[in-house]
Amino acid sequence: MPARGDHDARRRDVTEAVWRVLAGRGFGGLTLRAVAAEMDASTGLLTHYFPNKQALVAYALDLADERTASRALREAPPGLASLRAALLDVLPLTPAASAMNRIWVSSWDVALADPGLGERQRRRYENWRARLRPHVAAAVERGELPAGPGADDTVAAAAAFTHGLVVHALFDPDAYPAARQTAMLDAFLAALTTGRPMPTAPGADA
């Protein structure tokens, strides 16, 4: 039997190959053959780790989630500032953030076509909204956000606005540079603090 160290090293090789295929081709190009070619190995080796395409995609989703969660978040005081920092962390403001967002957006089509993968994605976004909720609660407690609207509605609006901005920025980066994305997010948050109607969705006037 191969030594444990050899097994762990091979698994790291597989992980890095999966990530390189994801970054270069997205989920649409993620196949056992593509990962094997990236490793200069046979597809037979990969079936030890992934018996089918669904297992490979499920692993890739977990890997993307792990690498997203491992990013260092901006330090900010609890409340509106920490909510802003958490939402800025999602936006494609840097080349690395753009690459990560392209991976996530490319996963949507795959997940929507498979009930099991779709459920995993639903739980991921549910967990993301749960992580935003304490920021909103702290902002209400500090008087930075009005207490009227329910926290869940505010969180849902913030998540939906941010994801909409991500999509527009990915498809038209020249029209949505980092400075404009940040300004639009700040305008959205300002509307939350005053109770004014929400800003229109990015590109709604196009």
C-alpha positions as a Python dict, from the first residue, in 0.01 Angstrom:
ca = {
    (1, 'M'): (0, 0, 0),
    (2, 'P'): (125, 354, -69),
    (3, 'A'): (248, 547, 231),
    (4, 'R'): (7, 794, 391),
    (5, 'G'): (238, 1079, 292),
    (6, 'D'): (225, 967, -73),
    (7, 'H'): (-156, 951, -60),
    (8, 'D'): (-180, 1300, 92),
    (9, 'A'): (63, 1439, -165),
    (10, 'R'): (-136, 1286, -450),
    (11, 'R'): (-458, 1428, -310),
    (12, 'R'): (-297, 1773, -295),
    (13, 'D'): (-194, 1727, -658),
    (14, 'V'): (-552, 1639, -749),
    (15, 'T'): (-685, 1938, -557),
    (16, 'E'): (-450, 2181, -730),
    (17, 'A'): (-531, 2033, -1071),
    (18, 'V'): (-905, 2068, -1006),
    (19, 'W'): (-850, 2430, -904),
    (20, 'R'): (-643, 2511, -1214),
    (21, 'V'): (-912, 2364, -1441),
    (22, 'L'): (-1180, 2560, -1256),
    (23, 'A'): (-987, 2885, -1283),
    (24, 'G'): (-911, 2836, -1651),
    (25, 'R'): (-1232, 2676, -1783),
    (26, 'G'): (-1500, 2715, -1518),
    (27, 'F'): (-1739, 2440, -1417),
    (28, 'G'): (-1846, 2388, -1777),
    (29, 'G'): (-1495, 2265, -1861),
    (30, 'L'): (-1448, 2059, -1546),
    (31, 'T'): (-1421, 1693, -1647),
    (32, 'L'): (-1222, 1395, -1526),
    (33, 'R'): (-1033, 1403, -1857),
    (34, 'A'): (-944, 1771, -1814),
    (35, 'V'): (-819, 1721, -1459),
    (36, 'A'): (-621, 1413, -1563),
    (37, 'A'): (-460, 1607, -1848),
    (38, 'E'): (-373, 1888, -1607),
    (39, 'M'): (-193, 1631, -1389),
    (40, 'D'): (-44, 1445, -1685),
    (41, 'A'): (-212, 1134, -1543),
    (42, 'S'): (-477, 884, -1647),
    (43, 'T'): (-847, 918, -1578),
    (44, 'G'): (-820, 581, -1403),
    (45, 'L'): (-616, 742, -1128),
    (46, 'L'): (-888, 1001, -1069),
    (47, 'T'): (-1168, 745, -1033),
    (48, 'H'): (-1006, 656, -701),
    (49, 'Y'): (-1114, 1002, -582),
    (50, 'F'): (-1418, 1072, -800),
    (51, 'P'): (-1634, 782, -923),
    (52, 'N'): (-1832, 1011, -1152),
    (53, 'K'): (-1869, 1368, -1279),
    (54, 'Q'): (-2115, 1461, -1004),
    (55, 'A'): (-1863, 1366, -734),
    (56, 'L'): (-1598, 1577, -908),
    (57, 'V'): (-1827, 1880, -931),
    (58, 'A'): (-1940, 1841, -569),
    (59, 'Y'): (-1576, 1836, -461),
    (60, 'A'): (-1499, 2141, -675),
    (61, 'L'): (-1787, 2331, -512),
    (62, 'D'): (-1654, 2243, -168),
    (63, 'L'): (-1305, 2349, -276),
    (64, 'A'): (-1429, 2685, -404),
    (65, 'D'): (-1624, 2737, -83),
    (66, 'E'): (-1317, 2652, 127),
    (67, 'R'): (-1095, 2894, -65),
    (68, 'T'): (-1357, 3167, -46),
    (69, 'A'): (-1391, 3122, 330),
    (70, 'S'): (-1013, 3123, 381),
    (71, 'R'): (-973, 3479, 248),
    (72, 'A'): (-881, 3735, 511),
    (73, 'L'): (-1179, 3964, 564),
    (74, 'R'): (-1140, 4338, 609),
    (75, 'E'): (-1133, 4438, 974),
    (76, 'A'): (-1419, 4670, 1062),
    (77, 'P'): (-1618, 4767, 1372),
    (78, 'P'): (-1937, 4566, 1423),
    (79, 'G'): (-2247, 4712, 1261),
    (80, 'L'): (-2283, 4894, 932),
    (81, 'A'): (-1904, 4906, 881),
    (82, 'S'): (-1869, 4530, 919),
    (83, 'L'): (-2169, 4470, 689),
    (84, 'R'): (-2004, 4692, 428),
    (85, 'A'): (-1675, 4502, 466),
    (86, 'A'): (-1848, 4165, 428),
    (87, 'L'): (-2027, 4278, 110),
    (88, 'L'): (-1714, 4439, -36),
    (89, 'D'): (-1539, 4106, 11),
    (90, 'V'): (-1786, 3947, -232),
    (91, 'L'): (-1748, 4203, -512),
    (92, 'P'): (-1500, 4151, -800),
    (93, 'L'): (-1282, 4446, -700),
    (94, 'T'): (-949, 4275, -776),
    (95, 'P'): (-829, 4026, -1040),
    (96, 'A'): (-828, 3749, -778),
    (97, 'A'): (-1183, 3833, -665),
    (98, 'S'): (-1298, 3846, -1029),
    (99, 'A'): (-1149, 3501, -1094),
    (100, 'M'): (-1323, 3359, -786),
    (101, 'N'): (-1655, 3512, -889),
    (102, 'R'): (-1623, 3372, -1242),
    (103, 'I'): (-1584, 3027, -1087),
    (104, 'W'): (-1896, 3072, -873),
    (105, 'V'): (-2111, 3212, -1155),
    (106, 'S'): (-2003, 2929, -1383),
    (107, 'S'): (-2121, 2683, -1116),
    (108, 'W'): (-2480, 2807, -1124),
    (109, 'D'): (-2573, 2635, -1450),
    (110, 'V'): (-2431, 2303, -1330),
    (111, 'A'): (-2604, 2329, -992),
    (112, 'L'): (-2940, 2433, -1140),
    (113, 'A'): (-2938, 2122, -1359),
    (114, 'D'): (-2876, 1881, -1070),
    (115, 'P'): (-3111, 1872, -767),
    (116, 'G'): (-2843, 1743, -532),
    (117, 'L'): (-2586, 2005, -632),
    (118, 'G'): (-2857, 2269, -634),
    (119, 'E'): (-2945, 2187, -275),
    (120, 'R'): (-2579, 2222, -175),
    (121, 'Q'): (-2572, 2566, -336),
    (122, 'R'): (-2896, 2668, -167),
    (123, 'R'): (-2744, 2581, 169),
    (124, 'R'): (-2426, 2775, 87),
    (125, 'Y'): (-2619, 3092, 13),
    (126, 'E'): (-2839, 3036, 316),
    (127, 'N'): (-2522, 3011, 528),
    (128, 'W'): (-2382, 3327, 368),
    (129, 'R'): (-2698, 3520, 458),
    (130, 'A'): (-2675, 3379, 811),
    (131, 'R'): (-2321, 3521, 835),
    (132, 'L'): (-2449, 3863, 725),
    (133, 'R'): (-2733, 3868, 978),
    (134, 'P'): (-2520, 3952, 1288),
    (135, 'H'): (-2380, 4257, 1105),
    (136, 'V'): (-2732, 4382, 1035),
    (137, 'A'): (-2844, 4311, 1393),
    (138, 'A'): (-2544, 4504, 1528),
    (139, 'A'): (-2620, 4797, 1297),
    (140, 'V'): (-2980, 4809, 1421),
    (141, 'E'): (-2865, 4790, 1783),
    (142, 'R'): (-2622, 5078, 1725),
    (143, 'G'): (-2894, 5288, 1561),
    (144, 'E'): (-2720, 5279, 1221),
    (145, 'L'): (-3014, 5100, 1056),
    (146, 'P'): (-3383, 5154, 1132),
    (147, 'A'): (-3548, 4888, 1342),
    (148, 'G'): (-3860, 4871, 1126),
    (149, 'P'): (-3775, 4624, 847),
    (150, 'G'): (-3704, 4266, 952),
    (151, 'A'): (-3338, 4171, 965),
    (152, 'D'): (-3399, 3881, 726),
    (153, 'D'): (-3548, 4115, 464),
    (154, 'T'): (-3255, 4355, 497),
    (155, 'V'): (-3006, 4068, 466),
    (156, 'A'): (-3189, 3928, 161),
    (157, 'A'): (-3190, 4270, -6),
    (158, 'A'): (-2818, 4321, 62),
    (159, 'A'): (-2730, 3974, -69),
    (160, 'A'): (-2943, 4015, -381),
    (161, 'F'): (-2804, 4362, -457),
    (162, 'T'): (-2446, 4243, -414),
    (163, 'H'): (-2490, 3935, -633),
    (164, 'G'): (-2658, 4146, -902),
    (165, 'L'): (-2365, 4386, -898),
    (166, 'V'): (-2124, 4092, -924),
    (167, 'V'): (-2292, 3967, -1243),
    (168, 'H'): (-2293, 4308, -1411),
    (169, 'A'): (-1931, 4374, -1316),
    (170, 'L'): (-1818, 4037, -1453),
    (171, 'F'): (-1987, 4085, -1789),
    (172, 'D'): (-1902, 4455, -1828),
    (173, 'P'): (-1592, 4526, -1619),
    (174, 'D'): (-1513, 4851, -1802),
    (175, 'A'): (-1852, 4992, -1704),
    (176, 'Y'): (-1821, 4870, -1344),
    (177, 'P'): (-1465, 4939, -1223),
    (178, 'A'): (-1386, 4890, -856),
    (179, 'A'): (-1453, 5253, -769),
    (180, 'R'): (-1801, 5244, -921),
    (181, 'Q'): (-1888, 4913, -754),
    (182, 'T'): (-1785, 5055, -418),
    (183, 'A'): (-1981, 5377, -475),
    (184, 'M'): (-2293, 5182, -572),
    (185, 'L'): (-2268, 4964, -264),
    (186, 'D'): (-2227, 5273, -45),
    (187, 'A'): (-2535, 5430, -207),
    (188, 'F'): (-2731, 5112, -139),
    (189, 'L'): (-2624, 5110, 227),
    (190, 'A'): (-2704, 5480, 258),
    (191, 'A'): (-3056, 5406, 135),
    (192, 'L'): (-3090, 5140, 402),
    (193, 'T'): (-2991, 5384, 676),
    (194, 'T'): (-3246, 5646, 574),
    (195, 'G'): (-3530, 5413, 484),
    (196, 'R'): (-3545, 5561, 133),
    (197, 'P'): (-3641, 5336, -160),
    (198, 'M'): (-3362, 5103, -269),
    (199, 'P'): (-3139, 5209, -560),
    (200, 'T'): (-3234, 5053, -893),
    (201, 'A'): (-3057, 4732, -986),
    (202, 'P'): (-2730, 4777, -1173),
    (203, 'G'): (-2799, 4830, -1540),
    (204, 'A'): (-3175, 4855, -1494),
    (205, 'D'): (-3182, 5170, -1707),
    (206, 'A'): (-2995, 5001, -1993),
}
